Amino acid sequence: MLMSPPGTNHRRSERLRSFMAARILFNKGMMKVDCTIRNTSDGGAKLEVSGSVALPDHFELHIPQRNITRQVRLAWRQGDFCGVAYLDAPPSGTEAPAEMTEDTEAQLRARIRELELTITKLNARIQELTSG
């Protein structure tokens, strides 16, 4: 396994932030480890997985949200994060998600604030109904 110094960027393509549930599969699918994809690029992904979990050098990465499984190689590991390089071509018909622009991120943050306010109001209403 190649261990690059932190902050070293060997990517050939732009990485896109993401937050997707995924599963690491190895030993012919007998071993399954849940993880979170934190960012992706054409060449690989950054995963969040417990540092206490031992990972093999090669494994499958199953992404249920996209209904795809990719063959990957462990490129680096640091604490609860690791980087993987895709070994296979992307399945046909799959596209990388659109890059999150500052405008899109601002819209999502505004929507989150609206939802948090709604939750606060609903919690207050629940308190009214249950304490009276």
The first five atom37 places (N, CA, C, CB, O) and aatype in JSON, in Angstrom:
{
  "aatype": [12, 10, 12, 15, 14, 14, 7, 16, 2, 8, 1, 1, 15, 6, 1, 10, 1, 15, 13, 12, 0, 0, 1, 9, 10, 13, 2, 11, 7, 12, 12, 11, 19, 3, 4, 16, 9, 1, 2, 16, 15, 3, 7, 7, 0, 11, 10, 6, 19, 15, 7, 15, 19, 0, 10, 14, 3, 8, 13, 6, 10, 8, 9, 14, 5, 1, 2, 9, 16, 1, 5, 19, 1, 10, 0, 17, 1, 5, 7, 3, 13, 4, 7, 19, 0, 18, 10, 3, 0, 14, 14, 15, 7, 16, 6, 0, 14, 0, 6, 12, 16, 6, 3, 16, 6, 0, 5, 10, 1, 0, 1, 9, 1, 6, 10, 6, 10, 16, 9, 16, 11, 10, 2, 0, 1, 9, 5, 6, 10, 16, 15, 7],
  "atom_mask": [
    [1, 1, 1, 1, 1],
    [1, 1, 1, 1, 1],
    [1, 1, 1, 1, 1],
    [1, 1, 1, 1, 1],
    [1, 1, 1, 1, 1],
    [1, 1, 1, 1, 1],
    [1, 1, 1, 0, 1],
    [1, 1, 1, 1, 1],
    [1, 1, 1, 1, 1],
    [1, 1, 1, 1, 1],
    [1, 1, 1, 1, 1],
    [1, 1, 1, 1, 1],
    [1, 1, 1, 1, 1],
    [1, 1, 1, 1, 1],
    [1, 1, 1, 1, 1],
    [1, 1, 1, 1, 1],
    [1, 1, 1, 1, 1],
    [1, 1, 1, 1, 1],
    [1, 1, 1, 1, 1],
    [1, 1, 1, 1, 1],
    [1, 1, 1, 1, 1],
    [1, 1, 1, 1, 1],
    [1, 1, 1, 1, 1],
    [1, 1, 1, 1, 1],
    [1, 1, 1, 1, 1],
    [1, 1, 1, 1, 1],
    [1, 1, 1, 1, 1],
    [1, 1, 1, 1, 1],
    [1, 1, 1, 0, 1],
    [1, 1, 1, 1, 1],
    [1, 1, 1, 1, 1],
    [1, 1, 1, 1, 1],
    [1, 1, 1, 1, 1],
    [1, 1, 1, 1, 1],
    [1, 1, 1, 1, 1],
    [1, 1, 1, 1, 1],
    [1, 1, 1, 1, 1],
    [1, 1, 1, 1, 1],
    [1, 1, 1, 1, 1],
    [1, 1, 1, 1, 1],
    [1, 1, 1, 1, 1],
    [1, 1, 1, 1, 1],
    [1, 1, 1, 0, 1],
    [1, 1, 1, 0, 1],
    [1, 1, 1, 1, 1],
    [1, 1, 1, 1, 1],
    [1, 1, 1, 1, 1],
    [1, 1, 1, 1, 1],
    [1, 1, 1, 1, 1],
    [1, 1, 1, 1, 1],
    [1, 1, 1, 0, 1],
    [1, 1, 1, 1, 1],
    [1, 1, 1, 1, 1],
    [1, 1, 1, 1, 1],
    [1, 1, 1, 1, 1],
    [1, 1, 1, 1, 1],
    [1, 1, 1, 1, 1],
    [1, 1, 1, 1, 1],
    [1, 1, 1, 1, 1],
    [1, 1, 1, 1, 1],
    [1, 1, 1, 1, 1],
    [1, 1, 1, 1, 1],
    [1, 1, 1, 1, 1],
    [1, 1, 1, 1, 1],
    [1, 1, 1, 1, 1],
    [1, 1, 1, 1, 1],
    [1, 1, 1, 1, 1],
    [1, 1, 1, 1, 1],
    [1, 1, 1, 1, 1],
    [1, 1, 1, 1, 1],
    [1, 1, 1, 1, 1],
    [1, 1, 1, 1, 1],
    [1, 1, 1, 1, 1],
    [1, 1, 1, 1, 1],
    [1, 1, 1, 1, 1],
    [1, 1, 1, 1, 1],
    [1, 1, 1, 1, 1],
    [1, 1, 1, 1, 1],
    [1, 1, 1, 0, 1],
    [1, 1, 1, 1, 1],
    [1, 1, 1, 1, 1],
    [1, 1, 1, 1, 1],
    [1, 1, 1, 0, 1],
    [1, 1, 1, 1, 1],
    [1, 1, 1, 1, 1],
    [1, 1, 1, 1, 1],
    [1, 1, 1, 1, 1],
    [1, 1, 1, 1, 1],
    [1, 1, 1, 1, 1],
    [1, 1, 1, 1, 1],
    [1, 1, 1, 1, 1],
    [1, 1, 1, 1, 1],
    [1, 1, 1, 0, 1],
    [1, 1, 1, 1, 1],
    [1, 1, 1, 1, 1],
    [1, 1, 1, 1, 1],
    [1, 1, 1, 1, 1],
    [1, 1, 1, 1, 1],
    [1, 1, 1, 1, 1],
    [1, 1, 1, 1, 1],
    [1, 1, 1, 1, 1],
    [1, 1, 1, 1, 1],
    [1, 1, 1, 1, 1],
    [1, 1, 1, 1, 1],
    [1, 1, 1, 1, 1],
    [1, 1, 1, 1, 1],
    [1, 1, 1, 1, 1],
    [1, 1, 1, 1, 1],
    [1, 1, 1, 1, 1],
    [1, 1, 1, 1, 1],
    [1, 1, 1, 1, 1],
    [1, 1, 1, 1, 1],
    [1, 1, 1, 1, 1],
    [1, 1, 1, 1, 1],
    [1, 1, 1, 1, 1],
    [1, 1, 1, 1, 1],
    [1, 1, 1, 1, 1],
    [1, 1, 1, 1, 1],
    [1, 1, 1, 1, 1],
    [1, 1, 1, 1, 1],
    [1, 1, 1, 1, 1],
    [1, 1, 1, 1, 1],
    [1, 1, 1, 1, 1],
    [1, 1, 1, 1, 1],
    [1, 1, 1, 1, 1],
    [1, 1, 1, 1, 1],
    [1, 1, 1, 1, 1],
    [1, 1, 1, 1, 1],
    [1, 1, 1, 1, 1],
    [1, 1, 1, 1, 1],
    [1, 1, 1, 1, 1],
    [1, 1, 1, 0, 1]
  ],
  "atom_positions": [
    [[0.85, -1.18, 0.0], [0.0, 0.0, 0.0], [0.89, 1.23, 0.0], [-0.96, 0.0, 1.22], [1.83, 1.32, 0.79]],
    [[0.61, 2.17, -0.86], [1.35, 3.43, -0.97], [0.89, 4.37, 0.12], [1.15, 4.07, -2.37], [-0.31, 4.58, 0.3]],
    [[1.82, 4.94, 0.83], [1.48, 5.89, 1.89], [2.05, 7.24, 1.5], [2.04, 5.43, 3.28], [3.26, 7.45, 1.57]],
    [[1.19, 8.15, 1.08], [1.61, 9.49, 0.69], [1.5, 10.43, 1.87], [0.77, 10.01, -0.49], [0.64, 10.23, 2.73]],
    [[2.34, 11.45, 1.93], [2.22, 12.42, 3.01], [0.87, 13.13, 2.95], [3.36, 13.44, 2.94], [0.33, 13.34, 1.87]],
    [[0.32, 13.5, 4.14], [-0.95, 14.22, 4.13], [-0.86, 15.48, 3.28], [-1.37, 14.59, 5.56], [0.17, 16.16, 3.26]],
    [[-1.94, 15.77, 2.58], [-1.98, 16.97, 1.75], [-1.45, 16.76, 0.34], [0.0, 0.0, 0.0], [-1.6, 17.64, -0.51]],
    [[-0.85, 15.6, 0.08], [-0.34, 15.33, -1.26], [-1.51, 15.01, -2.17], [0.69, 14.16, -1.25], [-2.36, 14.19, -1.82]],
    [[-1.58, 15.64, -3.33], [-2.69, 15.43, -4.25], [-2.16, 14.79, -5.53], [-3.41, 16.76, -4.55], [-1.43, 15.42, -6.29]],
    [[-2.55, 13.53, -5.76], [-2.13, 12.81, -6.96], [-3.27, 12.64, -7.95], [-1.57, 11.43, -6.58], [-3.16, 11.86, -8.89]],
    [[-4.38, 13.36, -7.76], [-5.55, 13.19, -8.61], [-5.33, 13.75, -10.0], [-6.74, 13.85, -7.98], [-4.68, 14.77, -10.19]],
    [[-5.89, 13.03, -10.96], [-5.85, 13.51, -12.35], [-7.14, 14.24, -12.7], [-5.63, 12.34, -13.32], [-7.21, 14.91, -13.73]],
    [[-8.16, 14.12, -11.85], [-9.44, 14.77, -12.13], [-9.98, 15.42, -10.87], [-10.47, 13.74, -12.69], [-9.55, 15.11, -9.75]],
    [[-10.91, 16.32, -11.07], [-11.52, 17.08, -9.98], [-12.27, 16.17, -9.02], [-12.46, 18.14, -10.54], [-12.94, 15.23, -9.45]],
    [[-12.15, 16.43, -7.73], [-12.92, 15.65, -6.77], [-14.2, 16.41, -6.42], [-12.09, 15.36, -5.48], [-14.22, 17.64, -6.38]],
    [[-15.26, 15.65, -6.17], [-16.56, 16.22, -5.85], [-16.97, 15.76, -4.46], [-17.63, 15.81, -6.91], [-16.94, 14.56, -4.16]],
    [[-17.35, 16.7, -3.61], [-17.79, 16.34, -2.27], [-19.05, 15.49, -2.37], [-18.06, 17.59, -1.41], [-19.9, 15.7, -3.23]],
    [[-19.13, 14.53, -1.47], [-20.34, 13.71, -1.43], [-20.52, 13.19, -0.01], [-20.26, 12.52, -2.44], [-19.65, 13.37, 0.85]],
    [[-21.63, 12.58, 0.23], [-21.95, 11.99, 1.52], [-22.91, 10.85, 1.24], [-22.56, 13.05, 2.54], [-24.13, 10.98, 1.38]],
    [[-22.33, 9.71, 0.83], [-23.14, 8.57, 0.44], [-22.76, 7.35, 1.25], [-22.99, 8.28, -1.05], [-21.58, 7.09, 1.49]],
    [[-23.76, 6.61, 1.65], [-23.51, 5.34, 2.32], [-22.98, 4.35, 1.29], [-24.81, 4.79, 3.01], [-23.41, 4.34, 0.14]],
    [[-22.04, 3.52, 1.72], [-21.48, 2.5, 0.84], [-21.09, 1.3, 1.7], [-20.26, 3.04, 0.02], [-21.16, 1.35, 2.93]],
    [[-20.69, 0.25, 1.03], [-20.27, -0.96, 1.74], [-19.02, -1.52, 1.09], [-21.41, -2.03, 1.76], [-18.95, -1.65, -0.14]],
    [[-18.04, -1.84, 1.91], [-16.81, -2.48, 1.47], [-17.03, -3.98, 1.54], [-15.57, -2.03, 2.35], [-17.46, -4.5, 2.57]],
    [[-16.75, -4.67, 0.45], [-16.93, -6.12, 0.37], [-15.6, -6.79, 0.05], [-18.0, -6.5, -0.69], [-14.9, -6.37, -0.88]],
    [[-15.24, -7.82, 0.82], [-14.05, -8.58, 0.49], [-14.2, -10.01, 0.99], [-12.78, -7.93, 1.1], [-15.21, -10.34, 1.61]],
    [[-13.21, -10.85, 0.72], [-13.29, -12.29, 1.0], [-14.51, -12.91, 0.32], [-13.35, -12.54, 2.53], [-15.33, -13.58, 0.95]],
    [[-14.61, -12.64, -0.99], [-15.7, -13.17, -1.81], [-17.07, -12.75, -1.28], [-15.61, -14.7, -1.88], [-18.03, -13.52, -1.35]],
    [[-17.15, -11.54, -0.75], [-18.41, -11.01, -0.26], [-18.78, -11.47, 1.12], [0.0, 0.0, 0.0], [-19.84, -11.09, 1.64]],
    [[-17.95, -12.29, 1.74], [-18.24, -12.79, 3.08], [-18.03, -11.72, 4.15], [-17.37, -14.0, 3.38], [-18.68, -11.74, 5.19]],
    [[-17.12, -10.78, 3.9], [-16.85, -9.69, 4.83], [-17.48, -8.42, 4.28], [-15.31, -9.51, 5.06], [-17.27, -8.06, 3.12]],
    [[-18.25, -7.74, 5.12], [-18.94, -6.51, 4.71], [-18.7, -5.45, 5.78], [-20.47, -6.76, 4.5], [-18.9, -5.7, 6.97]],
    [[-18.27, -4.28, 5.34], [-17.99, -3.18, 6.26], [-18.7, -1.94, 5.72], [-16.44, -2.93, 6.41], [-18.49, -1.54, 4.58]],
    [[-19.55, -1.33, 6.55], [-20.21, -0.09, 6.14], [-19.23, 1.06, 6.17], [-21.42, 0.2, 7.06], [-18.34, 1.12, 7.02]],
    [[-19.39, 1.98, 5.23], [-18.53, 3.16, 5.17], [-19.33, 4.31, 4.57], [-17.24, 2.87, 4.34], [-20.48, 4.15, 4.15]],
    [[-18.7, 5.47, 4.53], [-19.31, 6.66, 3.93], [-18.37, 7.21, 2.89], [-19.65, 7.73, 5.01], [-17.18, 7.4, 3.17]],
    [[-18.87, 7.48, 1.7], [-18.06, 8.11, 0.66], [-18.1, 9.61, 0.91], [-18.59, 7.76, -0.79], [-19.17, 10.21, 0.91]],
    [[-16.93, 10.22, 1.13], [-16.85, 11.64, 1.46], [-16.57, 12.5, 0.23], [-15.78, 11.88, 2.49], [-17.0, 13.65, 0.17]],
    [[-15.85, 11.96, -0.74], [-15.7, 12.65, -2.02], [-15.34, 11.64, -3.08], [-14.61, 13.77, -1.94], [-14.87, 10.54, -2.79]],
    [[-15.57, 12.02, -4.33], [-15.3, 11.13, -5.45], [-14.6, 11.9, -6.56], [-16.59, 10.48, -5.98], [-14.67, 13.12, -6.63]],
    [[-13.94, 11.16, -7.41], [-13.36, 11.71, -8.63], [-13.48, 10.62, -9.68], [-11.85, 12.18, -8.43], [-13.94, 9.52, -9.38]],
    [[-13.06, 10.91, -10.89], [-13.11, 9.9, -11.94], [-12.23, 8.7, -11.59], [-12.68, 10.49, -13.28], [-12.49, 7.57, -12.02]],
    [[-11.17, 8.95, -10.82], [-10.2, 7.9, -10.55], [-10.36, 7.17, -9.23], [0.0, 0.0, 0.0], [-9.74, 6.13, -9.03]],
    [[-11.19, 7.71, -8.31], [-11.31, 7.04, -7.03], [-12.22, 7.79, -6.08], [0.0, 0.0, 0.0], [-13.04, 8.6, -6.49]],
    [[-12.06, 7.49, -4.78], [-12.93, 8.08, -3.77], [-12.22, 8.14, -2.43], [-14.24, 7.27, -3.64], [-11.25, 7.41, -2.18]],
    [[-12.72, 9.03, -1.58], [-12.26, 9.1, -0.2], [-13.38, 8.51, 0.65], [-11.92, 10.59, 0.24], [-14.53, 8.92, 0.55]],
    [[-13.02, 7.53, 1.47], [-13.99, 6.84, 2.3], [-13.76, 7.14, 3.77], [-13.94, 5.34, 2.06], [-12.62, 7.35, 4.2]],
    [[-14.83, 7.16, 4.53], [-14.73, 7.22, 5.98], [-15.14, 5.86, 6.51], [-15.63, 8.38, 6.59], [-16.26, 5.4, 6.28]],
    [[-14.23, 5.23, 7.21], [-14.45, 3.9, 7.78], [-13.63, 3.81, 9.06], [-14.06, 2.75, 6.76], [-12.53, 4.35, 9.13]],
    [[-14.16, 3.15, 10.05], [-13.47, 3.07, 11.34], [-12.02, 2.62, 11.17], [-14.21, 2.1, 12.26], [-11.73, 1.64, 10.48]],
    [[-11.13, 3.36, 11.81], [-9.7, 3.04, 11.74], [-9.37, 1.69, 12.36], [0.0, 0.0, 0.0], [-8.3, 1.14, 12.12]],
    [[-10.29, 1.16, 13.18], [-10.05, -0.13, 13.81], [-10.32, -1.3, 12.87], [-10.9, -0.26, 15.06], [-10.0, -2.44, 13.2]],
    [[-10.9, -1.02, 11.71], [-11.21, -2.07, 10.74], [-10.02, -2.26, 9.81], [-12.49, -1.72, 9.93], [-9.57, -1.32, 9.15]],
    [[-9.52, -3.48, 9.75], [-8.43, -3.81, 8.83], [-9.01, -4.0, 7.43], [-7.65, -5.08, 9.29], [-9.99, -4.73, 7.25]],
    [[-8.39, -3.35, 6.45], [-8.86, -3.46, 5.07], [-7.8, -4.13, 4.21], [-9.23, -2.07, 4.49], [-6.6, -3.91, 4.42]],
    [[-8.23, -4.95, 3.24], [-7.26, -5.54, 2.32], [-6.82, -4.5, 1.29], [-7.86, -6.77, 1.61], [-7.41, -3.43, 1.18]],
    [[-5.78, -4.83, 0.53], [-5.28, -3.91, -0.5], [-6.26, -3.74, -1.66], [-3.96, -4.41, -1.03], [-6.29, -2.68, -2.29]],
    [[-7.07, -4.77, -1.95], [-8.06, -4.73, -3.04], [-9.4, -5.21, -2.5], [-7.59, -5.6, -4.25], [-9.46, -6.18, -1.74]],
    [[-10.49, -4.54, -2.9], [-11.81, -4.96, -2.47], [-12.85, -4.35, -3.41], [-12.08, -4.54, -1.01], [-12.52, -3.6, -4.32]],
    [[-14.12, -4.69, -3.17], [-15.23, -4.12, -3.92], [-15.87, -3.03, -3.08], [-16.26, -5.21, -4.32], [-15.97, -3.15, -1.86]],
    [[-16.31, -1.98, -3.75], [-17.03, -0.89, -3.09], [-18.43, -0.86, -3.68], [-16.29, 0.5, -3.27], [-18.61, -0.53, -4.85]],
    [[-19.42, -1.22, -2.85], [-20.81, -1.24, -3.31], [-21.48, 0.06, -2.89], [-21.58, -2.47, -2.75], [-21.44, 0.45, -1.72]],
    [[-22.11, 0.74, -3.86], [-22.79, 2.01, -3.61], [-24.27, 1.82, -3.91], [-22.17, 3.17, -4.49], [-24.7, 1.95, -5.06]],
    [[-25.07, 1.51, -2.88], [-26.5, 1.2, -3.1], [-27.26, 2.34, -3.76], [-27.15, 0.87, -1.79], [-28.13, 2.08, -4.59]],
    [[-26.96, 3.59, -3.4], [-27.69, 4.73, -3.95], [-27.59, 4.79, -5.47], [-27.17, 6.04, -3.35], [-28.51, 5.25, -6.14]],
    [[-26.48, 4.32, -6.0], [-26.3, 4.3, -7.46], [-26.43, 2.9, -8.05], [-24.94, 4.87, -7.83], [-26.34, 2.71, -9.26]],
    [[-26.65, 1.93, -7.18], [-26.77, 0.53, -7.59], [-25.58, 0.07, -8.42], [-28.05, 0.33, -8.37], [-25.73, -0.56, -9.46]],
    [[-24.37, 0.4, -7.92], [-23.16, -0.04, -8.62], [-22.16, -0.62, -7.62], [-22.53, 1.14, -9.4], [-22.18, -0.3, -6.43]],
    [[-21.3, -1.46, -8.13], [-20.2, -2.02, -7.36], [-18.94, -1.82, -8.18], [-20.43, -3.54, -7.01], [-18.89, -2.19, -9.35]],
    [[-17.92, -1.24, -7.55], [-16.66, -0.96, -8.23], [-15.53, -1.77, -7.6], [-16.33, 0.55, -8.18], [-15.51, -1.99, -6.39]],
    [[-14.59, -2.2, -8.44], [-13.37, -2.83, -7.97], [-12.39, -1.72, -7.61], [-12.76, -3.81, -9.05], [-12.17, -0.82, -8.42]],
    [[-11.79, -1.76, -6.41], [-10.92, -0.68, -5.98], [-9.63, -1.22, -5.37], [-11.64, 0.21, -4.98], [-9.52, -2.39, -4.98]],
    [[-8.65, -0.32, -5.3], [-7.37, -0.58, -4.65], [-7.2, 0.45, -3.56], [-6.17, -0.54, -5.66], [-7.43, 1.64, -3.79]],
    [[-6.79, 0.02, -2.37], [-6.53, 0.94, -1.28], [-5.28, 1.73, -1.61], [-6.37, 0.17, 0.07], [-4.21, 1.16, -1.8]],
    [[-5.41, 3.06, -1.68], [-4.29, 3.91, -2.07], [-3.59, 4.51, -0.86], [-4.78, 5.03, -2.99], [-2.36, 4.66, -0.85]],
    [[-4.38, 4.86, 0.17], [-3.8, 5.41, 1.39], [-4.78, 5.22, 2.54], [-3.46, 6.92, 1.22], [-5.97, 4.96, 2.32]],
    [[-4.27, 5.35, 3.76], [-5.13, 5.2, 4.94], [-4.57, 6.09, 6.04], [-5.21, 3.7, 5.41], [-3.37, 6.07, 6.32]],
    [[-5.45, 6.87, 6.66], [-5.06, 7.73, 7.77], [-6.23, 7.86, 8.73], [-4.59, 9.13, 7.25], [-7.24, 8.49, 8.4]],
    [[-6.12, 7.27, 9.91], [-7.19, 7.32, 10.9], [-8.46, 6.67, 10.35], [0.0, 0.0, 0.0], [-8.44, 5.54, 9.89]],
    [[-9.56, 7.42, 10.42], [-10.85, 6.91, 9.96], [-11.11, 7.18, 8.48], [-11.96, 7.52, 10.78], [-12.23, 7.0, 8.01]],
    [[-10.1, 7.6, 7.75], [-10.26, 7.91, 6.33], [-9.3, 7.07, 5.5], [-10.05, 9.41, 6.06], [-8.21, 6.71, 5.95]],
    [[-9.72, 6.78, 4.28], [-8.83, 6.1, 3.34], [-9.21, 6.55, 1.93], [-8.93, 4.54, 3.48], [-10.32, 7.01, 1.67]],
    [[-8.25, 6.41, 1.04], [-8.48, 6.72, -0.36], [-8.41, 5.44, -1.16], [0.0, 0.0, 0.0], [-7.56, 4.58, -0.91]],
    [[-9.29, 5.32, -2.13], [-9.28, 4.15, -3.01], [-9.2, 4.62, -4.46], [-10.54, 3.27, -2.79], [-9.73, 5.66, -4.83]],
    [[-8.53, 3.81, -5.26], [-8.44, 4.05, -6.7], [-9.31, 3.02, -7.4], [-6.96, 3.99, -7.21], [-9.25, 1.83, -7.08]],
    [[-10.13, 3.48, -8.35], [-10.96, 2.56, -9.11], [-10.07, 1.75, -10.04], [-12.05, 3.31, -9.9], [-9.18, 2.29, -10.7]],
    [[-10.33, 0.43, -10.1], [-9.56, -0.45, -10.98], [-10.34, -0.8, -12.24], [-9.18, -1.72, -10.25], [-9.76, -1.29, -13.21]],
    [[-11.64, -0.55, -12.23], [-12.49, -0.89, -13.36], [-13.08, 0.37, -13.98], [-13.61, -1.84, -12.93], [-13.03, 1.45, -13.4]],
    [[-13.61, 0.21, -15.15], [-14.27, 1.34, -15.83], [-15.63, 1.56, -15.19], [-14.43, 1.08, -17.36], [-16.25, 0.61, -14.72]],
    [[-16.1, 2.83, -15.15], [-17.43, 3.06, -14.57], [-18.49, 2.32, -15.37], [-17.75, 4.57, -14.52], [-18.39, 2.23, -16.6]],
    [[-19.51, 1.81, -14.69], [-20.59, 1.14, -15.42], [-21.23, 2.09, -16.42], [-21.65, 0.59, -14.44], [-21.37, 3.29, -16.14]],
    [[-21.62, 1.58, -17.56], [-22.23, 2.44, -18.58], [-23.54, 2.99, -18.05], [-22.46, 1.66, -19.89], [-24.28, 2.32, -17.33]],
    [[-23.81, 4.24, -18.43], [-25.04, 4.89, -18.01], [-24.93, 5.6, -16.68], [0.0, 0.0, 0.0], [-25.89, 6.24, -16.25]],
    [[-23.77, 5.5, -16.02], [-23.62, 6.23, -14.77], [-22.82, 7.48, -15.04], [-22.93, 5.36, -13.68], [-21.87, 7.48, -15.82]],
    [[-23.21, 8.53, -14.39], [-22.51, 9.8, -14.54], [-22.16, 10.32, -13.17], [-23.37, 10.83, -15.32], [-22.85, 10.06, -12.19]],
    [[-21.08, 11.06, -13.11], [-20.72, 11.7, -11.85], [-21.75, 12.76, -11.54], [-19.29, 12.32, -11.92], [-22.29, 13.39, -12.45]],
    [[-22.04, 12.98, -10.26], [-23.0, 14.01, -9.91], [-22.48, 15.38, -10.29], [-23.32, 13.97, -8.42], [-21.27, 15.6, -10.36]],
    [[-23.39, 16.3, -10.55], [-22.99, 17.66, -10.89], [-22.19, 18.26, -9.74], [-24.22, 18.53, -11.21], [-22.48, 17.99, -8.57]],
    [[-21.21, 19.05, -10.07], [-20.38, 19.67, -9.05], [-21.22, 20.63, -8.21], [-19.18, 20.41, -9.68], [-22.07, 21.36, -8.73]],
    [[-20.98, 20.61, -6.91], [-21.73, 21.49, -6.03], [-21.11, 22.88, -6.1], [-21.74, 20.95, -4.57], [-19.97, 23.09, -5.7]],
    [[-21.88, 23.81, -6.6], [-21.41, 25.19, -6.69], [-21.7, 25.91, -5.39], [-22.07, 25.93, -7.88], [-22.43, 25.4, -4.54]],
    [[-21.12, 27.08, -5.23], [-21.38, 27.87, -4.03], [-22.86, 28.22, -3.93], [-20.52, 29.15, -4.02], [-23.43, 28.23, -2.83]],
    [[-23.5, 28.51, -5.07], [-24.93, 28.82, -5.07], [-25.75, 27.62, -4.59], [-25.39, 29.24, -6.47], [-26.65, 27.77, -3.77]],
    [[-25.43, 26.42, -5.11], [-26.14, 25.22, -4.72], [-25.96, 24.97, -3.23], [-25.66, 24.01, -5.53], [-26.91, 24.64, -2.53]],
    [[-24.73, 25.12, -2.76], [-24.45, 24.9, -1.35], [-25.22, 25.92, -0.49], [-22.94, 24.99, -1.07], [-25.77, 25.56, 0.55]],
    [[-25.27, 27.16, -0.92], [-26.0, 28.2, -0.18], [-27.49, 27.86, -0.14], [-25.78, 29.59, -0.83], [-28.14, 28.04, 0.89]],
    [[-28.03, 27.37, -1.26], [-29.45, 26.99, -1.29], [-29.72, 25.84, -0.33], [-29.88, 26.61, -2.72], [-30.72, 25.83, 0.38]],
    [[-28.81, 24.85, -0.32], [-28.99, 23.72, 0.58], [-28.9, 24.15, 2.04], [-27.95, 22.64, 0.28], [-29.67, 23.68, 2.88]],
    [[-27.97, 25.04, 2.35], [-27.83, 25.53, 3.73], [-29.09, 26.31, 4.15], [-26.58, 26.44, 3.86], [-29.54, 26.19, 5.29]],
    [[-29.65, 27.09, 3.24], [-30.88, 27.83, 3.54], [-32.03, 26.85, 3.79], [-31.25, 28.8, 2.38], [-32.82, 27.05, 4.72]],
    [[-32.12, 25.82, 2.99], [-33.18, 24.82, 3.17], [-33.01, 24.09, 4.5], [-33.17, 23.8, 2.0], [-33.99, 23.8, 5.18]],
    [[-31.77, 23.8, 4.87], [-31.51, 23.15, 6.15], [-31.97, 24.04, 7.3], [-30.0, 22.82, 6.3], [-32.57, 23.56, 8.26]],
    [[-31.68, 25.34, 7.2], [-32.13, 26.27, 8.24], [-33.66, 26.28, 8.34], [-31.61, 27.7, 7.94], [-34.21, 26.29, 9.44]],
    [[-34.33, 26.26, 7.19], [-35.8, 26.22, 7.19], [-36.31, 24.95, 7.89], [-36.35, 26.28, 5.75], [-37.24, 25.0, 8.69]],
    [[-35.68, 23.82, 7.56], [-36.1, 22.56, 8.16], [-35.83, 22.52, 9.65], [-35.4, 21.4, 7.47], [-36.62, 21.98, 10.42]],
    [[-34.7, 23.09, 10.07], [-34.38, 23.14, 11.5], [-35.42, 23.98, 12.24], [-32.97, 23.71, 11.73], [-35.83, 23.62, 13.34]],
    [[-35.84, 25.09, 11.64], [-36.87, 25.93, 12.24], [-38.19, 25.16, 12.36], [-37.07, 27.22, 11.42], [-38.86, 25.24, 13.39]],
    [[-38.54, 24.44, 11.32], [-39.76, 23.63, 11.34], [-39.69, 22.58, 12.44], [-40.0, 22.96, 9.98], [-40.67, 22.35, 13.14]],
    [[-38.55, 21.95, 12.6], [-38.37, 20.94, 13.64], [-38.53, 21.58, 15.02], [-36.98, 20.27, 13.52], [-39.18, 21.01, 15.91]],
    [[-37.93, 22.75, 15.2], [-38.06, 23.46, 16.48], [-39.52, 23.75, 16.78], [-37.25, 24.77, 16.45], [-39.97, 23.54, 17.91]],
    [[-40.27, 24.23, 15.8], [-41.69, 24.52, 15.98], [-42.48, 23.26, 16.3], [-42.26, 25.2, 14.73], [-43.35, 23.27, 17.17]],
    [[-42.19, 22.17, 15.6], [-42.89, 20.91, 15.84], [-42.58, 20.37, 17.23], [-42.52, 19.87, 14.78], [-43.47, 19.85, 17.91]],
    [[-41.33, 20.49, 17.66], [-40.98, 20.04, 19.02], [-41.71, 20.86, 20.07], [-39.46, 20.14, 19.24], [-42.17, 20.31, 21.07]],
    [[-41.82, 22.17, 19.85], [-42.56, 23.02, 20.78], [-44.03, 22.61, 20.83], [-42.43, 24.51, 20.38], [-44.63, 22.56, 21.91]],
    [[-44.6, 22.31, 19.68], [-46.0, 21.9, 19.62], [-46.21, 20.56, 20.33], [-46.47, 21.8, 18.15], [-47.21, 20.36, 21.02]],
    [[-45.27, 19.65, 20.17], [-45.34, 18.35, 20.86], [-45.3, 18.57, 22.37], [-44.17, 17.42, 20.42], [-46.05, 17.94, 23.12]],
    [[-44.43, 19.47, 22.82], [-44.36, 19.78, 24.25], [-45.7, 20.33, 24.75], [-43.23, 20.8, 24.52], [-46.16, 19.94, 25.83]],
    [[-46.32, 21.22, 23.99], [-47.62, 21.77, 24.36], [-48.65, 20.66, 24.53], [-48.1, 22.79, 23.32], [-49.4, 20.63, 25.51]],
    [[-48.68, 19.77, 23.55], [-49.7, 18.72, 23.54], [-49.47, 17.66, 24.62], [-49.75, 18.06, 22.17], [-50.44, 17.08, 25.13]],
    [[-48.24, 17.39, 24.96], [-47.96, 16.32, 25.91], [-47.85, 16.79, 27.36], [-46.7, 15.63, 25.52], [-47.94, 15.97, 28.27]],
    [[-47.66, 18.08, 27.58], [-47.49, 18.55, 28.97], [-48.76, 19.17, 29.53], [-46.36, 19.56, 29.04], [-48.75, 19.68, 30.65]],
    [[-49.8, 19.15, 28.81], [-50.96, 19.87, 29.27], [-52.09, 19.07, 29.64], [0.0, 0.0, 0.0], [-53.12, 19.6, 30.04]]
  ]
}
